[in-house]
Amino acid sequence: MTWVNDHWGDIFALARSHVWLAGLPLILGLLIALPLGWAARRWSRLYPVLISASGLLYTIPSLALFVLMPLILGTRVLDRVNVVVAMTVYTVALLVRTVADGLGSVPDHVLQAARAMGYKGFRRFFGVELPLAVPVIAAGLRVAAVSNVSIVSVASLIGVSQLGNLLTDGYDRFITAEIVAGIVACVVLALLFDGVILLGQRLLTPWLRVQGGRS
């Protein structure tokens, strides 16, 4: 506890960086995965291609992807953009299937009723399909959030500051308290992300609360 009390400022600074590096890719990845997941569900021939391709992206080792990003993007090795882009790739890899399956979970009779009411194209997607797919998408987003918080810590090996620095520095200097602080901080951050996503799901699906209150 003495080490933690003496380094609160450093821990919070690293946590802020971690939030940015793990959180921004969640938003960007979701925005990219939504049209890809919709296309996979809209055209059956694209489904296996998009799902397989996105799944393969997640098999790329994180450290290797972080190292390759400067070569692909033409950025500096220590540029945080490399981590954001790499984490966005991982987020898309996790969410394409989730979005496709979420849209596929919308009952056919609901879609038929929407068509009968004049809902077409984007209006039906944003007004009917996407809201009903929110619980499934939110579940996938929670998994992606925890994954991002974990993988981002690897970026400390290439010199990008975040909570992973506590793990590498603590290991190098044999400071157990620093390592424990890094682990606990990552767990707390993952729980905070999870809580925010759950809150967002509740706000976007008020009808589920009504159904729960009636049951």
N, C-alpha and C positions, 0 to 999 in steps of 0.2 A: 504493500500500500504506500510505502514511503516513496517509491519510484513514481507511482501513479500521481500522488499528490504534488510531486515536484515537476510533473510534465503534462499537466492538464491542458495547457495552452497548445502544446505540440500535438496532443492527441486530437483535440478539436479541429485544429488546422488540417491534419491529415484526414480526419473524418469528413470535413467539408469537401476536400478534393475527391475523396472516395464516392461521396454522394453524387457529385457531378459526373465522374467517370462511369459510374454504374447506372445512374438515373437517366441521363440524357440518351444513351443508347436504347433504353427501354421505350422512350417516346418515339425516337426515330425508327426503331425496329418495328414497333406496332404500326406506324404510318406506312411503312413499306410492306409489311406482311398483310395488311388489310386488302389491298388490291390483288396481291398475289394469291391470297387465300380465296378471295372471291372468284378469281379466274379459274383456280383449281376446282372450285365447286360448280362454276358456270359451265365449263367445258370439260367433260369427263376425260377426254384424251390428255388434257394437260395435268390432271390430278397426279398420276404416277410420276410424271416428269418433275413437276414442281416439288412434290413431297420428297422424292428421292434426292433431288439436287440440294434441297435445303437441309436434308438430313446429313448428307455428305459434308456440308460446310461445317457442321458441328463436330466432325471427327478431326478437324485440323487442330493440332496441338496449339494451345494458346500462346506459349512462348515463341513458337515458330511464326505464328501469325503476327505477333507484335514486332518481331524482327523484320518480317517481310514488308510491313506497312510502309516504312520510309522508302523502300525501293519501288513500291507500287504507286504511292502518292507523291513521291518527290519531296517529302517533308524531312525535317531534322529528326535525328534518332530519338531525341528527348521530347519531341513535340507531343503534347497530350492528345492531339487530333488522331494520332496513330492508334491510341488505345480506344478512343471513342468509336472510330470506324470499325476496328476489330470487334469490339463488343456489340456494335450494331449488327455486324454479320452474324454473330452468335445468337443475338436476340431474334433476328429474322429466321434463322435456322430452326429455332424452337417454336416460333409463333405461326408459321405458315400453315402447318398441319392443324394447329389449334383453331385458327380462324376458319379454315375450310370445314373442320368438323363442327365448329360452333354454328356456322351458317347452315350446315347440313342437319343440325338438330331442330331447326324450325319446322314445326309440323306442316304437312302439305295442306291440310284444311285451312290453316291460317293464311298461307300464301294464296290459296284460291279465293278466300274471302277478301284479301287485300286487292287482288286483281279485280274482283267484282266491284270493289269500291273505287276503282280507278287508279290505284297505286301502280305505277309502272317505273321501270328503270331505277334511277338513283333515288327517286322518291320512295319507292318500295324498300330499297336497300337500307337507306338511312332511317326511314320511318317505321319499318316493321322488322326486317331481317336482322339488322345489326343490334337493335335494342334487345331482341329475344336471344341473341347469341352472346350477350354480355357475360352471363355466368360462366359459360365455357371458356370464353376468351380470357376472362379475369383469372380463372384457374390456371391457364397456361402462362399468363403474365406473372402470376405469383411464383411459378417455377422459374421463369426467366429472371425474375428479380433476385431470387436467392442465388441462382447460378452466376449472375453478373457480379454480385457482391463478392462471391468466392473467387471468380476468375480474375477480377480486376487486381486482386492482391498480388498476382503473379507479375504484374507490371513493375513492381519494385525491383525486379531483377534486371530491368533495362533502364533503371534510373528515374522512373516516373513516380513522384511522391504520392502516397496514399497510405491507408492503414497497413498495407503489406510491409511498409518500411519498418514497422514495429517488430514484425516477425523476423525479417532478415537481419536487422540491426541487433535485436535481442539474441539471435542465434550466434551472430559473429562475435558478440561481446559477452556471451554466456550470462545474459540478464534474464532470468526466468520471469520476473515480474513484467518485463516489457513484452515478452512473448505472450503471456497470459492476457495482458491488456489488449494486445492486437487481436487475439482470438475472440475475447469477450466483446470488443468494439465491433468486430465484423458480424457477430451473432446479433447484437443489439440493432445494428444497422439493417440487417436482413429482416428482423422482426418489424422494424419501423416501415420499411418498404411494403412488407406484407400487410400491415395495418392500413396504410394509405390506400393500397389497391382494394382491400376489402371495403373500406369506407366509400371509395369511388363506386364500387359495384352496388352498394346499398343505395347510394344516391341516384344511380342510373336505372335501378330496377325497383321503384317504389311498389309496384304491383306484387312483388314477392313478399314484401313486408305485410301487405294487406292479406294475402293468402295465408301467411303464417299466423297472423292474428286471428283468422277465422277458424283455423284448424284446432 
